[in-house]
Amino acid sequence: MSQQNVNTAAKESAETSLSTDQVLDLYDWLTARDNLIRPADFTPPAGSTEEVAYDDYGPDYYQVWLLNGWPVAAAAPMDGFFCQLATEAL
C-alpha cells in the first residue's frame, strides 16, 4: 500500500473523496489486522468520516471509516460484515 495522507486525495465523486481502488486498499489493510473487534451492534467511531467503494460486478459495496486520516472501521454491509480496531488502538 502506498502511503498517502487520505485527507489530501483528489475528489472523484460526491460520495467519497477516494477512488474505489484506494477505498478497497484501505478495506483490505484494515480487515487483515489482528486487533479487530466485530461488535454485535456496529456504530462508526465518533468523529470518523465514511468512504464508500461500489462493486462494479454486483450490488455489493464496501465502507471504510477514517479518523484523523487513518482507517479505523470497515464494513461489507450486504455480507453482514462489520469490524473496527479495538478501542485501545484508536
C-alpha positions as CSV (number, residue, x, y, z in Angstrom):
1,M,0.0,0.0,0.0
2,S,1.5,3.3,-1.0
3,Q,1.5,5.9,1.8
4,Q,-0.6,8.9,1.2
5,N,-2.5,11.3,3.5
6,V,-6.0,10.4,2.6
7,N,-7.2,13.9,3.6
8,T,-5.4,15.3,0.6
9,A,-6.6,12.8,-2.0
10,A,-8.3,14.1,-5.1
11,K,-12.1,14.0,-5.0
12,E,-13.6,11.6,-7.6
13,S,-17.3,11.7,-6.7
14,A,-19.9,13.2,-4.4
15,E,-20.0,10.1,-2.3
16,T,-16.3,9.8,-1.5
17,S,-13.0,11.6,-1.6
18,L,-11.0,8.5,-2.5
19,S,-11.0,6.3,-5.6
20,T,-12.6,2.9,-5.5
21,D,-9.1,1.3,-5.5
22,Q,-8.0,3.4,-2.6
23,V,-11.0,2.5,-0.5
24,L,-10.6,-1.2,-1.3
25,D,-6.9,-1.0,-0.4
26,L,-7.8,0.5,3.0
27,Y,-10.5,-2.1,3.5
28,D,-8.1,-4.9,2.7
29,W,-5.4,-3.4,5.0
30,L,-7.8,-2.9,7.9
31,T,-9.5,-6.3,7.7
32,A,-6.1,-8.0,7.8
33,R,-5.3,-6.5,11.2
34,D,-5.0,-8.7,14.3
35,N,-6.6,-6.2,16.7
36,L,-10.1,-6.1,15.2
37,I,-13.4,-6.5,17.0
38,R,-16.7,-7.4,15.4
39,P,-19.3,-5.7,17.5
40,A,-22.9,-7.1,17.6
41,D,-24.2,-3.6,17.2
42,F,-21.9,-1.6,14.9
43,T,-21.7,2.2,15.2
44,P,-19.0,4.1,13.4
45,P,-16.4,5.7,15.6
46,A,-17.4,9.2,16.7
47,G,-15.8,11.9,14.5
48,S,-14.9,9.5,11.7
49,T,-15.6,10.1,8.0
50,E,-17.1,7.4,5.7
51,E,-15.6,6.3,2.4
52,V,-17.5,4.0,0.1
53,A,-16.5,1.8,-2.8
54,Y,-19.1,0.2,-5.0
55,D,-18.6,-3.2,-6.7
56,D,-18.7,-3.0,-10.5
57,Y,-19.9,-6.6,-10.8
58,G,-22.9,-6.5,-8.5
59,P,-24.9,-4.7,-5.9
60,D,-22.2,-5.0,-3.2
61,Y,-20.3,-2.1,-1.6
62,Y,-17.6,-1.6,0.9
63,Q,-17.2,1.0,3.6
64,V,-14.2,2.3,5.4
65,W,-14.3,4.9,8.2
66,L,-11.3,7.2,8.7
67,L,-10.4,9.0,11.9
68,N,-7.6,11.6,11.6
69,G,-6.7,10.2,8.2
70,W,-6.4,6.6,9.4
71,P,-8.7,3.7,8.7
72,V,-10.4,2.6,12.0
73,A,-13.5,0.6,10.8
74,A,-14.7,-1.3,7.8
75,A,-17.9,-3.0,6.5
76,A,-19.3,-5.1,3.8
77,P,-22.9,-4.5,4.8
78,M,-24.5,-6.8,2.3
79,D,-22.4,-9.6,3.7
80,G,-23.2,-8.7,7.3
81,F,-19.6,-7.9,8.0
82,F,-18.7,-5.0,10.3
83,C,-15.4,-4.6,12.1
84,Q,-13.3,-1.9,13.8
85,L,-10.0,-1.6,15.5
86,A,-10.1,-2.4,19.2
87,T,-10.8,0.7,21.3
88,E,-7.3,0.8,22.8
89,A,-5.8,1.0,19.2
90,L,-7.8,4.2,18.5
